[in-house]
Amino acid sequence: MGFFDKLKEGLTKTRKSITEKIDQVLVSFGKVDEELFDELEEILITSDLGIETTMKVIEDLKAKVRERKIIDAMKVKDLLKEELQEILSKGGNELELNTKPAVIIVIGVNGVGKTTSIGKIANMYKQQGKKVLLAAGDTFRAAAIDQLEIWADRVGVDIIAHKEGADPSAVIYDAIQAAKSRKADLLICDTAGRLHNKKNLMEELKKMSRVLDRELPGADRETLLVLDATTGQNAISQAKTFSETANITGIVLTKLDGTAKGGIVVAIKSELDIPVKLIGVGEQMDDLQKFDATEFVEALFS
């Protein structure tokens, strides 16, 4: 099964929640009027596009309908696809990792699939022939170090780890030196996933960044926030909180196949202007893939 088919299958619940309901509404209305837009608005809000994003989408739809003098309700679906694609494509979804080594810092609360995502990202780049090194920067939990070591072993990549309670920046420093000496293409750094003590987390991330700035000046760096799609609007509030502590360059959205509220992808981009760069639609090693706005919208509406 190719990734598009996996994506399509993974979005089944969301498609039932959004597309099938939209089709029913468009068929029953036939013509374009205010009541039709009210129905569409309700569907989008309940699919976790969020009120703010939904209002923007509906306003833009109305403007396009007026401009293009559309009277056939079924044509509104194409306009909606166009609108969602425009939102999701803004700013680009590519990972910028062209230097050697390049760095990915992975952040996110515990339980969203952070460690699993790191393992899957490592696997994705290893399959491309890249030499990948992991840094176990979440020294707050012993289990986090153990889990990452299991993933490193499974994927077949090296890992730099210290004991539980060690200074995360010291781990990152050692990992950078190892990346240089082993000529690694990519260094992926885990971080502590605790939000209840935001001040500590902020200081930790700042310290890590300073070490990276000093030891790898000019290296491409992505700071990826891992979010669990099944948490819906809670994912937005997590992203807002983390945005206050880190310069997030992209989102890794996991467990999209487990939710009917895949509209959260659009809400994140629209409300926070942070691009979704990777999405997970299953449990397999290769089920985390680069996000493509066109493919996503096509899979959602096909």
SULCOR-V854928 format. One record per pair of residues at least 12 apart in sequence whose ideal C-beta (glycine too) atoms are under 10 Angstrom apart, sorted by the first residue. I is the first residue (numbers start at 1). J is the second residue. If there is no record, write none. Layout:
i=I j=J
i=I j=J
This chain:
i=1 j=282
i=1 j=284
i=3 j=279
i=3 j=281
i=3 j=286
i=3 j=287
i=3 j=289
i=3 j=290
i=3 j=292
i=3 j=295
i=3 j=299
i=4 j=289
i=4 j=292
i=4 j=295
i=4 j=296
i=4 j=298
i=4 j=299
i=4 j=302
i=5 j=299
i=6 j=257
i=6 j=281
i=6 j=282
i=6 j=284
i=6 j=286
i=6 j=287
i=6 j=289
i=6 j=299
i=7 j=256
i=7 j=257
i=7 j=279
i=7 j=281
i=7 j=282
i=7 j=287
i=7 j=289
i=7 j=291
i=7 j=292
i=7 j=295
i=7 j=296
i=7 j=298
i=7 j=299
i=7 j=300
i=7 j=302
i=8 j=281
i=8 j=295
i=8 j=298
i=8 j=299
i=8 j=300
i=8 j=302
i=9 j=257
i=9 j=281
i=9 j=282
i=9 j=299
i=10 j=229
i=10 j=255
i=10 j=256
i=10 j=257
i=10 j=258
i=10 j=259
i=10 j=262
i=10 j=279
i=10 j=280
i=10 j=281
i=10 j=282
i=10 j=287
i=10 j=299
i=11 j=256
i=11 j=257
i=11 j=259
i=11 j=260
i=11 j=262
i=11 j=265
i=11 j=279
i=11 j=281
i=11 j=296
i=11 j=299
i=11 j=300
i=11 j=301
i=11 j=302
i=12 j=257
i=12 j=260
i=12 j=262
i=12 j=281
i=12 j=299
i=13 j=230
i=13 j=256
i=13 j=257
i=13 j=258
i=13 j=259
i=13 j=260
i=13 j=261
i=13 j=262
i=14 j=47
i=14 j=48
i=14 j=229
i=14 j=256
i=14 j=257
i=14 j=259
i=14 j=260
i=14 j=261
i=14 j=262
i=14 j=263
i=14 j=264
i=14 j=265
i=14 j=299
i=14 j=300
i=15 j=47
i=15 j=260
i=15 j=262
i=15 j=299
i=15 j=300
i=15 j=301
i=15 j=302
i=16 j=260
i=17 j=43
i=17 j=46
i=17 j=47
i=17 j=48
i=17 j=259
i=17 j=260
i=17 j=261
i=17 j=262
i=17 j=263
i=18 j=40
i=18 j=43
i=18 j=44
i=18 j=46
i=18 j=47
i=18 j=48
i=18 j=49
i=18 j=80
i=18 j=84
i=18 j=260
i=18 j=261
i=18 j=262
i=18 j=263
i=18 j=300
i=18 j=301
i=19 j=43
i=19 j=47
i=19 j=77
i=19 j=80
i=19 j=81
i=19 j=300
i=19 j=301
i=19 j=302
i=20 j=43
i=21 j=39
i=21 j=40
i=21 j=42
i=21 j=43
i=21 j=44
i=21 j=46
i=21 j=47
i=22 j=39
i=22 j=40
i=22 j=43
i=22 j=44
i=22 j=47
i=22 j=76
i=22 j=77
i=22 j=80
i=22 j=301
i=23 j=74
i=23 j=77
i=23 j=301
i=24 j=39
i=24 j=43
i=25 j=38
i=25 j=39
i=25 j=40
i=25 j=42
i=25 j=43
i=25 j=73
i=25 j=76
i=25 j=77
i=26 j=39
i=26 j=40
i=26 j=72
i=26 j=73
i=26 j=74
i=26 j=75
i=26 j=76
i=26 j=77
i=26 j=80
i=27 j=73
i=27 j=74
i=28 j=73
i=29 j=73
i=29 j=74
i=29 j=76
i=30 j=71
i=30 j=72
i=30 j=73
i=30 j=74
i=31 j=71
i=31 j=72
i=31 j=73
i=32 j=61
i=32 j=62
i=32 j=65
i=32 j=66
i=32 j=70
i=32 j=71
i=32 j=72
i=32 j=73
i=32 j=74
i=32 j=75
i=32 j=76
i=32 j=79
i=33 j=71
i=33 j=73
i=34 j=62
i=36 j=61
i=36 j=65
i=36 j=73
i=36 j=76
i=37 j=58
i=37 j=59
i=37 j=61
i=37 j=62
i=37 j=65
i=37 j=76
i=38 j=58
i=40 j=54
i=40 j=57
i=40 j=58
i=40 j=61
i=40 j=73
i=40 j=76
i=40 j=77
i=40 j=80
i=41 j=54
i=41 j=55
i=41 j=57
i=41 j=58
i=41 j=61
i=42 j=54
i=43 j=263
i=44 j=57
i=44 j=58
i=44 j=61
i=44 j=80
i=44 j=84
i=44 j=263
i=44 j=266
i=44 j=267
i=45 j=58
i=45 j=263
i=46 j=260
i=46 j=261
i=46 j=263
i=47 j=232
i=47 j=259
i=47 j=260
i=47 j=261
i=47 j=262
i=47 j=263
i=47 j=264
i=47 j=266
i=47 j=267
i=47 j=300
i=48 j=229
i=48 j=231
i=48 j=232
i=48 j=233
i=48 j=235
i=48 j=236
i=48 j=259
i=48 j=260
i=48 j=261
i=48 j=262
i=48 j=263
i=48 j=264
i=48 j=265
i=48 j=266
i=48 j=267
i=48 j=268
i=49 j=84
i=49 j=87
i=49 j=261
i=49 j=262
i=49 j=263
i=49 j=264
i=49 j=265
i=49 j=266
i=49 j=267
i=49 j=270
i=49 j=271
i=50 j=232
i=50 j=233
i=50 j=236
i=50 j=263
i=50 j=264
i=50 j=266
i=50 j=267
i=50 j=268
i=50 j=270
i=50 j=271
i=51 j=233
i=51 j=267
i=51 j=271
i=52 j=236
i=52 j=267
i=52 j=270
i=52 j=271
i=53 j=84
i=53 j=87
i=53 j=236
i=53 j=263
i=53 j=264
i=53 j=266
i=53 j=267
i=53 j=268
i=53 j=269
i=53 j=270
i=53 j=271
i=54 j=263
i=54 j=266
i=54 j=267
i=54 j=270
i=56 j=83
i=56 j=87
i=56 j=266
i=56 j=270
i=56 j=271
i=57 j=79
i=57 j=80
i=57 j=83
i=57 j=84
i=57 j=86
i=57 j=87
i=57 j=263
i=57 j=266
i=57 j=270
i=58 j=80
i=58 j=83
i=60 j=79
i=60 j=80
i=60 j=82
i=60 j=83
i=60 j=86
i=60 j=87
i=61 j=76
i=61 j=79
i=61 j=80
i=61 j=82
i=61 j=83
i=62 j=76
i=62 j=79
i=63 j=79
i=64 j=76
i=64 j=78
i=64 j=79
i=64 j=80
i=64 j=82
i=64 j=83
i=65 j=79
i=77 j=301
i=78 j=301
i=80 j=297
i=80 j=301
i=81 j=294
i=81 j=297
i=81 j=298
i=81 j=300
i=81 j=301
i=82 j=297
i=83 j=266
i=83 j=297
i=84 j=263
i=84 j=265
i=84 j=266
i=84 j=269
i=84 j=270
i=84 j=293
i=84 j=296
i=84 j=297
i=84 j=300
i=84 j=301
i=85 j=266
i=85 j=293
i=85 j=294
i=85 j=296
i=85 j=297
i=85 j=298
i=86 j=293
i=86 j=297
i=87 j=265
i=87 j=266
i=87 j=267
i=87 j=269
i=87 j=270
i=87 j=293
i=87 j=297
i=88 j=265
i=88 j=266
i=88 j=268
i=88 j=269
i=88 j=270
i=88 j=275
i=88 j=276
i=88 j=291
i=88 j=292
i=88 j=293
i=88 j=294
i=88 j=296
i=88 j=297
i=89 j=269
i=89 j=275
i=89 j=292
i=89 j=293
i=89 j=294
i=89 j=296
i=89 j=297
i=90 j=269
i=90 j=270
i=90 j=273
i=90 j=275
i=90 j=293
i=91 j=250
i=91 j=269
i=91 j=273
i=91 j=274
i=91 j=275
i=92 j=250
i=92 j=275
i=92 j=277
i=92 j=293
i=93 j=250
i=93 j=251
i=93 j=269
i=93 j=275
i=93 j=276
i=93 j=277
i=93 j=278
i=93 j=279
i=93 j=290
i=93 j=291
i=93 j=292
i=93 j=293
i=93 j=296
i=94 j=250
i=94 j=275
i=94 j=277
i=94 j=290
i=94 j=291
i=94 j=292
i=95 j=121
i=95 j=124
i=95 j=125
i=95 j=186
i=95 j=220
i=95 j=222
i=95 j=224
i=95 j=249
i=95 j=250
i=95 j=275
i=95 j=277
i=95 j=278
i=95 j=290
i=95 j=291
i=96 j=220
i=96 j=221
i=96 j=222
i=96 j=249
i=96 j=250
i=96 j=277
i=97 j=125
i=97 j=130
i=97 j=185
i=97 j=186
i=97 j=219
i=97 j=220
i=97 j=221
i=97 j=222
i=98 j=219
i=98 j=220
i=99 j=185
i=99 j=186
i=99 j=216
i=99 j=218
i=99 j=219
i=99 j=220
i=99 j=221
i=100 j=130
i=100 j=131
i=100 j=179
i=100 j=180
i=100 j=183
i=100 j=184
i=100 j=185
i=100 j=186
i=100 j=219
i=100 j=220
i=101 j=130
i=101 j=131
i=101 j=132
i=101 j=133
i=101 j=175
i=101 j=176
i=101 j=178
i=101 j=179
i=101 j=180
i=101 j=182
i=101 j=183
i=101 j=184
i=101 j=185
i=101 j=186
i=101 j=187
i=101 j=216
i=101 j=219
i=101 j=220
i=102 j=125
i=102 j=130
i=102 j=179
i=102 j=184
i=102 j=185
i=102 j=186
i=102 j=187
i=102 j=188
i=102 j=216
i=102 j=219
i=102 j=220
i=102 j=221
i=102 j=222
i=103 j=135
i=103 j=172
i=103 j=175
i=103 j=176
i=103 j=179
i=103 j=186
i=103 j=187
i=103 j=188
i=103 j=189
i=103 j=208
i=103 j=212
i=103 j=216
i=103 j=219
i=103 j=220
i=103 j=221
i=103 j=222
i=103 j=223
i=104 j=118
i=104 j=121
i=104 j=122
i=104 j=125
i=104 j=132
i=104 j=134
i=104 j=135
i=104 j=186
i=104 j=187
i=104 j=188
i=104 j=189
i=104 j=190
i=104 j=220
i=104 j=221
i=104 j=222
i=104 j=223
i=104 j=224
i=104 j=249
i=104 j=250
i=104 j=252
i=105 j=135
i=105 j=137
i=105 j=172
i=105 j=187
i=105 j=188
i=105 j=189
i=105 j=190
i=105 j=191
i=105 j=205
i=105 j=208
i=105 j=209
i=105 j=212
i=105 j=221
i=105 j=222
i=105 j=223
i=105 j=224
i=105 j=225
i=105 j=246
i=105 j=247
i=105 j=248
i=105 j=249
i=106 j=118
i=106 j=121
i=106 j=134
i=106 j=135
i=106 j=137
i=106 j=138
i=106 j=188
i=106 j=189
i=106 j=190
i=106 j=191
i=106 j=193
i=106 j=222
i=106 j=223
i=106 j=224
i=106 j=225
i=106 j=226
i=106 j=252
i=107 j=137
i=107 j=138
i=107 j=189
i=107 j=190
i=107 j=191
i=107 j=192
i=107 j=193
i=107 j=195
i=107 j=201
i=107 j=205
i=107 j=223
i=107 j=224
i=107 j=225
i=107 j=226
i=107 j=242
i=107 j=245
i=107 j=246
i=107 j=248
i=107 j=252
i=108 j=190
i=108 j=191
i=108 j=193
i=108 j=195
i=108 j=224
i=108 j=225
i=108 j=226
i=108 j=227
i=108 j=228
i=108 j=235
i=108 j=238
i=108 j=239
i=108 j=242
i=108 j=251
i=108 j=252
i=108 j=254
i=109 j=192
i=109 j=193
i=109 j=194
i=109 j=195
i=109 j=196
i=109 j=225
i=109 j=226
i=109 j=227
i=109 j=228
i=109 j=231
i=109 j=234
i=109 j=235
i=109 j=238
i=109 j=241
i=109 j=242
i=110 j=138
i=110 j=140
i=110 j=141
i=110 j=143
i=110 j=144
i=110 j=192
i=110 j=193
i=110 j=194
i=110 j=195
i=111 j=193
i=111 j=228
i=111 j=231
i=112 j=193
i=112 j=225
i=112 j=226
i=112 j=227
i=112 j=228
i=112 j=229
i=112 j=230
i=112 j=231
i=112 j=235
i=112 j=238
i=112 j=252
i=112 j=253
i=112 j=254
i=112 j=255
i=113 j=226
i=113 j=227
i=113 j=228
i=113 j=229
i=113 j=252
i=113 j=253
i=113 j=254
i=113 j=255
i=113 j=280
i=113 j=288
i=114 j=138
i=114 j=144
i=114 j=147
i=114 j=148
i=114 j=190
i=114 j=191
i=114 j=193
i=114 j=224
i=114 j=225
i=114 j=226
i=114 j=227
i=114 j=228
i=114 j=252
i=114 j=254
i=115 j=134
i=115 j=136
i=115 j=138
i=115 j=143
i=115 j=144
i=115 j=145
i=115 j=146
i=115 j=147
i=115 j=148
i=115 j=150
i=115 j=151
i=115 j=190
i=115 j=193
i=115 j=226
i=116 j=147
i=116 j=151
i=116 j=226
i=116 j=254
i=116 j=255
i=116 j=280
i=116 j=283
i=116 j=285
i=116 j=288
i=117 j=151
i=117 j=188
i=117 j=190
i=117 j=224
i=117 j=226
i=117 j=227
i=117 j=252
i=117 j=253
i=117 j=254
i=117 j=278
i=117 j=280
i=117 j=288
i=118 j=132
i=118 j=134
i=118 j=135
i=118 j=136
i=118 j=138
i=118 j=147
i=118 j=148
i=118 j=151
i=118 j=152
i=118 j=155
i=118 j=188
i=118 j=189
i=118 j=190
i=118 j=224
i=118 j=226
i=118 j=252
i=118 j=288
i=119 j=134
i=119 j=147
i=119 j=148
i=119 j=150
i=119 j=151
i=119 j=152
i=119 j=153
i=119 j=154
i=119 j=155
i=119 j=157
i=119 j=188
i=119 j=285
i=119 j=288
i=120 j=151
i=120 j=155
i=120 j=252
i=120 j=254
i=120 j=278
i=120 j=280
i=120 j=284
i=120 j=285
i=120 j=286
i=120 j=287
i=120 j=288
i=120 j=289
i=121 j=134
i=121 j=155
i=121 j=186
i=121 j=188
i=121 j=222
i=121 j=224
i=121 j=226
i=121 j=252
i=121 j=278
i=121 j=288
i=122 j=134
i=122 j=148
i=122 j=151
i=122 j=152
i=122 j=154
i=122 j=155
i=122 j=156
i=122 j=157
i=122 j=158
i=122 j=159
i=122 j=186
i=122 j=188
i=122 j=285
i=123 j=151
i=123 j=154
i=123 j=155
i=123 j=156
i=123 j=157
i=123 j=285
i=123 j=286
i=123 j=288
i=124 j=155
i=124 j=278
i=124 j=285
i=124 j=286
i=124 j=288
i=124 j=289
i=124 j=290
i=125 j=155
i=125 j=157
i=125 j=185
i=125 j=186
i=125 j=188
i=126 j=155
i=126 j=156
i=126 j=157
i=126 j=185
i=126 j=186
i=127 j=155
i=127 j=285
i=127 j=286
i=128 j=185
i=128 j=186
i=129 j=185
i=130 j=157
i=130 j=184
i=130 j=185
i=130 j=186
i=131 j=157
i=131 j=158
i=131 j=179
i=131 j=182
i=131 j=183
i=131 j=184
i=131 j=185
i=131 j=186
i=131 j=187
i=132 j=152
i=132 j=155
i=132 j=156
i=132 j=157
i=132 j=158
i=132 j=159
i=132 j=179
i=132 j=184
i=132 j=185
i=132 j=186
i=132 j=187
i=132 j=188
i=133 j=152
i=133 j=157
i=133 j=158
i=133 j=159
i=133 j=160
i=133 j=175
i=133 j=176
i=133 j=178
i=133 j=179
i=133 j=182
i=133 j=184
i=133 j=185
i=133 j=186
i=133 j=187
i=133 j=188
i=133 j=189
i=134 j=148
i=134 j=149
i=134 j=151
i=134 j=152
i=134 j=155
i=134 j=157
i=134 j=158
i=134 j=159
i=134 j=160
i=134 j=161
i=134 j=175
i=134 j=184
i=134 j=186
i=134 j=187
i=134 j=188
i=134 j=189
i=134 j=190
i=135 j=148
i=135 j=159
i=135 j=160
i=135 j=161
i=135 j=162
i=135 j=168
i=135 j=171
i=135 j=172
i=135 j=173
i=135 j=174
i=135 j=175
i=135 j=176
i=135 j=178
i=135 j=179
i=135 j=187
i=135 j=188
i=135 j=189
i=135 j=190
i=135 j=191
i=135 j=208
i=136 j=148
i=136 j=149
i=136 j=152
i=136 j=159
i=136 j=160
i=136 j=161
i=136 j=162
i=136 j=164
i=136 j=166
i=136 j=168
i=136 j=171
i=136 j=172
i=136 j=175
i=136 j=189
i=136 j=190
i=137 j=160
i=137 j=161
i=137 j=162
i=137 j=166
i=137 j=167
i=137 j=168
i=137 j=169
i=137 j=170
i=137 j=171
i=137 j=172
i=137 j=175
i=137 j=188
i=137 j=189
i=137 j=190
i=137 j=191
i=137 j=192
i=137 j=204
i=137 j=205
i=137 j=208
i=138 j=161
i=138 j=164
i=138 j=168
i=138 j=171
i=138 j=189
i=138 j=190
i=138 j=191
i=138 j=192
i=138 j=193
i=138 j=194
i=138 j=204
i=139 j=161
i=139 j=162
i=139 j=163
i=139 j=164
i=139 j=165
i=139 j=166
i=139 j=167
i=139 j=168
i=139 j=169
i=139 j=170
i=139 j=171
i=139 j=190
i=139 j=191
i=139 j=192
i=139 j=204
i=140 j=164
i=140 j=165
i=140 j=166
i=140 j=168
i=140 j=191
i=140 j=192
i=140 j=193
i=140 j=194
i=140 j=197
i=140 j=200
i=140 j=201
i=140 j=204
i=141 j=164
i=141 j=165
i=141 j=192
i=141 j=193
i=141 j=194
i=142 j=163
i=142 j=164
i=142 j=165
i=143 j=164
i=144 j=161
i=144 j=164
i=144 j=190
i=144 j=191
i=144 j=192
i=144 j=193
i=145 j=159
i=145 j=161
i=145 j=162
i=145 j=163
i=145 j=164
i=145 j=166
i=145 j=171
i=145 j=190
i=146 j=161
i=146 j=164
i=147 j=190
i=148 j=161
i=148 j=188
i=148 j=190
i=149 j=161
i=151 j=190
i=151 j=285
i=152 j=188
i=154 j=285
i=155 j=285
i=157 j=184
i=157 j=186
i=157 j=188
i=158 j=175
i=158 j=178
i=158 j=179
i=158 j=182
i=158 j=184
i=159 j=175
i=159 j=178
i=159 j=188
i=159 j=190
i=160 j=172
i=160 j=173
i=160 j=174
i=160 j=175
i=160 j=176
i=160 j=177
i=160 j=178
i=160 j=179
i=160 j=187
i=160 j=189
i=161 j=174
i=161 j=175
i=161 j=190
i=162 j=174
i=162 j=175
i=167 j=204
i=167 j=207
i=168 j=189
i=168 j=190
i=168 j=191
i=168 j=192
i=168 j=204
i=168 j=205
i=168 j=207
i=168 j=208
i=168 j=211
i=169 j=203
i=169 j=204
i=169 j=205
i=169 j=206
i=169 j=207
i=169 j=208
i=169 j=209
i=169 j=210
i=169 j=211
i=169 j=212
i=170 j=207
i=170 j=211
i=171 j=189
i=171 j=190
i=171 j=208
i=171 j=211
i=172 j=187
i=172 j=189
i=172 j=190
i=172 j=191
i=172 j=204
i=172 j=207
i=172 j=208
i=172 j=209
i=172 j=210
i=172 j=211
i=172 j=212
i=172 j=215
i=172 j=216
i=173 j=208
i=173 j=211
i=173 j=212
i=173 j=214
i=173 j=215
i=175 j=187
i=175 j=188
i=175 j=189
i=175 j=211
i=175 j=212
i=175 j=215
i=176 j=189
i=176 j=211
i=176 j=212
i=176 j=214
i=176 j=215
i=176 j=216
i=176 j=219
i=177 j=215
i=179 j=215
i=179 j=216
i=179 j=219
i=180 j=215
i=180 j=216
i=186 j=220
i=186 j=222
i=187 j=212
i=187 j=216
i=187 j=219
i=187 j=221
i=188 j=222
i=188 j=224
i=189 j=208
i=189 j=211
i=189 j=212
i=189 j=221
i=189 j=223
i=191 j=204
i=191 j=205
i=191 j=208
i=191 j=223
i=191 j=246
i=192 j=204
i=192 j=205
i=193 j=226
i=195 j=237
i=195 j=238
i=195 j=241
i=195 j=242
i=195 j=245
i=198 j=241
i=198 j=242
i=198 j=244
i=198 j=245
i=199 j=245
i=201 j=241
i=201 j=242
i=201 j=245
i=201 j=246
i=202 j=242
i=202 j=244
i=202 j=245
i=202 j=246
i=203 j=245
i=204 j=245
i=205 j=223
i=205 j=242
i=205 j=245
i=205 j=246
i=205 j=247
i=206 j=245
i=206 j=246
i=208 j=223
i=208 j=246
i=209 j=221
i=209 j=223
i=209 j=246
i=209 j=247
i=220 j=249
i=221 j=247
i=221 j=249
i=222 j=248
i=222 j=249
i=222 j=250
i=222 j=252
i=222 j=277
i=222 j=278
i=223 j=242
i=223 j=246
i=223 j=247
i=223 j=248
i=223 j=249
i=223 j=250
i=224 j=246
i=224 j=248
i=224 j=249
i=224 j=250
i=224 j=251
i=224 j=252
i=224 j=274
i=224 j=277
i=224 j=278
i=225 j=238
i=225 j=239
i=225 j=241
i=225 j=242
i=225 j=243
i=225 j=246
i=225 j=248
i=225 j=249
i=225 j=250
i=225 j=251
i=225 j=252
i=225 j=253
i=225 j=268
i=225 j=272
i=225 j=274
i=225 j=277
i=226 j=238
i=226 j=242
i=226 j=251
i=226 j=252
i=226 j=253
i=226 j=254
i=226 j=278
i=226 j=280
i=227 j=239
i=227 j=242
i=227 j=251
i=227 j=252
i=227 j=253
i=227 j=254
i=227 j=255
i=227 j=264
i=227 j=265
i=227 j=268
i=227 j=274
i=227 j=276
i=228 j=253
i=228 j=254
i=228 j=255
i=228 j=256
i=228 j=258
i=228 j=259
i=228 j=264
i=228 j=280
i=229 j=253
i=229 j=254
i=229 j=255
i=229 j=256
i=229 j=257
i=229 j=258
i=229 j=259
i=229 j=261
i=229 j=262
i=229 j=263
i=229 j=264
i=229 j=265
i=229 j=268
i=229 j=276
i=229 j=279
i=229 j=280
i=229 j=281
i=230 j=254
i=230 j=255
i=230 j=256
i=230 j=257
i=230 j=258
i=230 j=259
i=230 j=260
i=230 j=261
i=230 j=262
i=230 j=264
i=231 j=255
i=231 j=259
i=231 j=261
i=231 j=264
i=232 j=259
i=232 j=260
i=232 j=261
i=232 j=262
i=232 j=263
i=232 j=264
i=232 j=267
i=233 j=261
i=233 j=264
i=233 j=267
i=234 j=264
i=235 j=251
i=235 j=253
i=235 j=254
i=235 j=261
i=235 j=264
i=235 j=265
i=235 j=267
i=235 j=268
i=236 j=264
i=236 j=267
i=236 j=268
i=236 j=271
i=236 j=272
i=239 j=251
i=239 j=264
i=239 j=267
i=239 j=268
i=239 j=271
i=239 j=272
i=239 j=274
i=240 j=271
i=240 j=272
i=240 j=274
i=242 j=272
i=242 j=274
i=243 j=272
i=243 j=273
i=243 j=274
i=248 j=272
i=248 j=274
i=248 j=275
i=249 j=274
i=249 j=275
i=249 j=277
i=250 j=274
i=250 j=275
i=250 j=276
i=250 j=277
i=250 j=278
i=250 j=291
i=251 j=264
i=251 j=265
i=251 j=268
i=251 j=269
i=251 j=272
i=251 j=274
i=251 j=275
i=251 j=276
i=251 j=277
i=251 j=278
i=251 j=279
i=251 j=291
i=252 j=276
i=252 j=277
i=252 j=278
i=252 j=279
i=252 j=280
i=252 j=288
i=252 j=291
i=253 j=265
i=253 j=268
i=253 j=276
i=253 j=277
i=253 j=278
i=253 j=279
i=253 j=280
i=253 j=281
i=253 j=288
i=253 j=291
i=254 j=278
i=254 j=279
i=254 j=280
i=254 j=281
i=254 j=287
i=254 j=288
i=255 j=279
i=255 j=280
i=255 j=281
i=255 j=282
i=255 j=283
i=256 j=276
i=256 j=279
i=256 j=280
i=256 j=281
i=256 j=282
i=256 j=287
i=256 j=296
i=257 j=279
i=257 j=280
i=257 j=281
i=257 j=282
i=257 j=283
i=257 j=287
i=258 j=280
i=258 j=281
i=258 j=282
i=258 j=283
i=262 j=279
i=262 j=281
i=262 j=296
i=262 j=299
i=262 j=300
i=263 j=300
i=264 j=276
i=265 j=279
i=265 j=291
i=265 j=293
i=265 j=296
i=265 j=297
i=265 j=300
i=266 j=293
i=266 j=296
i=266 j=297
i=266 j=300
i=269 j=291
i=269 j=293
i=275 j=291
i=275 j=293
i=276 j=290
i=276 j=291
i=276 j=293
i=276 j=296
i=277 j=290
i=277 j=291
i=278 j=290
i=278 j=291
i=279 j=291
i=279 j=292
i=279 j=295
i=279 j=296
i=281 j=299
